[in-house]
Amino acid sequence: MRLATLNEELESITRDYDYGIVPGSATIFVLDEIEALGRLDLTLLEGVMIVVEVNSQGYKITSHSPLYSGAAALATTQAILAHINQPFETMENLLMTVSPMFCQRFQEVLYQKLQSVHQQQMPEEQQQPPFPNNSSSYASSAPSTSSNPSLHNSASRNPATADPPENWIR
């Protein structure tokens, strides 16, 4: 568990993953602090409700119920069946393993956060996208093959007859 108490961890799950599950669907229905066991259900974006048990061993899916008969729900059900009762170290790992839609949303949120950090670190007058769309900026920083004969020779070498990687200088 990430947080100090089981109750804090369960409460955190009910609000922190709404971006990648059906918002508001996570509900705690067992909280046994003596046994250090909690259970909650939530609905994945693919239309499958799962019951997650949280204890000192981690997070595991104990049951599931597809709410739709669509292809996404059926594929997710198969992924869940392959991992039923398997403990996961983090809730993110559990959700990314069984829900492609959660994984996609997780990556989108992470990318947005990285972009935000990148933009905060750049001075206002120099703000540019983190990844240029064209390769012209790379060409200007590449060494010239005419001024470096070793680069010229390797660039003109036939790939089929080039030295194998084990012969390259490291």
C-alpha positions in Angstrom: 0.0 0.0 0.0 1.1 3.5 -0.7 -0.6 5.3 2.1 -0.3 4.9 5.9 -3.7 3.3 6.6 -5.9 1.0 4.7 -8.8 3.5 4.9 -6.6 6.2 3.3 -5.5 3.9 0.5 -9.1 2.8 -0.3 -10.3 6.4 -0.2 -7.5 7.4 -2.5 -8.4 4.7 -5.0 -12.0 5.9 -5.1 -10.9 9.4 -6.3 -7.5 9.2 -7.9 -8.3 6.8 -10.8 -11.4 8.5 -12.2 -9.5 9.5 -15.3 -9.1 5.9 -16.4 -12.2 4.1 -15.0 -15.9 5.0 -15.2 -15.8 8.2 -13.1 -17.4 7.8 -9.7 -17.8 4.0 -10.1 -15.3 3.0 -7.3 -17.1 2.1 -4.1 -15.7 0.7 -0.9 -17.8 -2.1 0.5 -15.4 -3.8 3.0 -13.1 -2.1 5.4 -11.6 -4.5 8.0 -8.7 -2.6 9.7 -8.2 -5.5 12.2 -7.6 -8.0 9.4 -6.0 -5.2 7.2 -8.4 -6.0 4.4 -10.4 -3.8 2.1 -12.6 -4.5 -0.9 -14.0 -2.1 -3.5 -15.7 -2.4 -6.8 -15.1 -0.3 -9.8 -16.1 -0.3 -13.5 -13.5 -0.3 -16.2 -14.0 1.8 -19.3 -14.4 -1.4 -21.3 -17.6 -2.1 -19.4 -16.5 -4.7 -16.9 -17.1 -4.3 -13.2 -14.3 -5.7 -11.0 -13.9 -6.3 -7.3 -10.5 -5.5 -6.0 -9.1 -6.7 -2.7 -6.5 -4.6 -1.0 -4.3 -6.0 1.7 -0.7 -6.2 2.9 0.1 -8.5 -0.1 -1.0 -5.8 -2.6 -4.0 -5.5 -4.9 -5.9 -8.3 -6.6 -9.0 -8.8 -8.6 -11.3 -11.3 -6.8 -14.3 -11.2 -9.2 -15.6 -9.5 -12.3 -18.8 -9.0 -14.2 -19.0 -7.8 -17.8 -21.8 -5.2 -18.1 -21.8 -5.4 -21.9 -21.3 -8.1 -24.5 -19.1 -5.9 -26.8 -15.7 -6.9 -28.1 -13.8 -4.6 -25.6 -15.7 -6.1 -22.6 -15.0 -9.6 -23.8 -11.3 -9.0 -24.4 -11.0 -7.3 -21.0 -12.8 -10.2 -19.4 -10.2 -12.6 -20.9 -7.4 -10.5 -19.5 -9.0 -10.4 -16.1 -9.4 -14.2 -16.1 -5.7 -14.6 -16.8 -4.9 -12.5 -13.7 -7.7 -13.3 -11.3 -6.5 -13.5 -7.6 -2.9 -12.5 -8.8 -1.5 -9.9 -6.4 -0.1 -6.7 -7.9 2.3 -4.3 -6.2 0.4 -1.2 -7.2 -3.2 -0.4 -8.3 -1.8 1.2 -11.5 -0.1 -2.0 -12.4 -3.3 -4.0 -11.9 -5.4 -1.6 -14.0 -2.8 -1.3 -16.8 -2.5 -5.1 -17.0 -6.3 -5.7 -17.5 -7.6 -2.5 -19.0 -6.2 -1.2 -22.3 -8.3 1.9 -22.0 -6.9 2.6 -18.5 -3.4 2.2 -19.9 -4.1 4.6 -22.7 -5.6 7.2 -20.4 -2.7 6.7 -17.9 -0.2 7.4 -20.7 -2.2 10.5 -21.8 -2.3 11.9 -18.3 1.4 11.2 -17.8 2.3 12.9 -21.1 0.3 16.0 -20.2 2.0 16.2 -16.8 5.4 15.9 -18.5 4.5 18.6 -21.0 3.4 20.9 -18.2 6.7 20.3 -16.3 8.7 20.9 -19.5 6.8 24.2 -20.2 7.3 25.4 -16.6 11.1 24.8 -16.9 11.5 26.8 -20.2 11.7 30.6 -20.1 8.6 32.3 -21.6 10.4 33.5 -24.7 11.9 30.0 -25.6 8.8 27.9 -25.2 8.7 25.3 -28.0 7.0 21.9 -28.3 9.1 19.2 -26.4 9.5 17.1 -29.6 10.1 19.0 -32.9 7.9 17.9 -35.8 10.6 18.2 -38.5 14.2 16.8 -38.7 15.8 20.0 -39.9 16.9 21.0 -36.4 18.7 17.7 -36.2 20.5 18.1 -39.5 22.0 21.4 -38.4 23.5 19.8 -35.3 24.8 16.7 -37.0 28.6 16.6 -37.7 29.6 17.2 -41.3 30.9 14.1 -43.1 33.2 16.3 -45.2 35.1 17.6 -42.2 35.3 14.1 -40.6 36.7 11.4 -42.9 35.8 8.6 -40.6 32.1 9.6 -40.7 32.3 10.0 -44.5 33.8 6.5 -44.9 31.2 4.8 -42.7 28.3 6.7 -44.3 29.4 5.5 -47.8 29.9 1.9 -46.7 27.5 -0.7 -48.0 25.3 -1.9 -45.1 25.5 -5.5 -46.4 29.3 -5.5 -46.1 29.6 -3.3 -43.0 31.4 -4.5 -39.9 29.1 -6.4 -37.5 28.3 -4.6 -34.2 30.8 -6.7 -32.2 33.6 -5.0 -34.3 32.5 -1.5 -33.6 34.4 0.8 -31.4 32.7 1.4 -28.1 
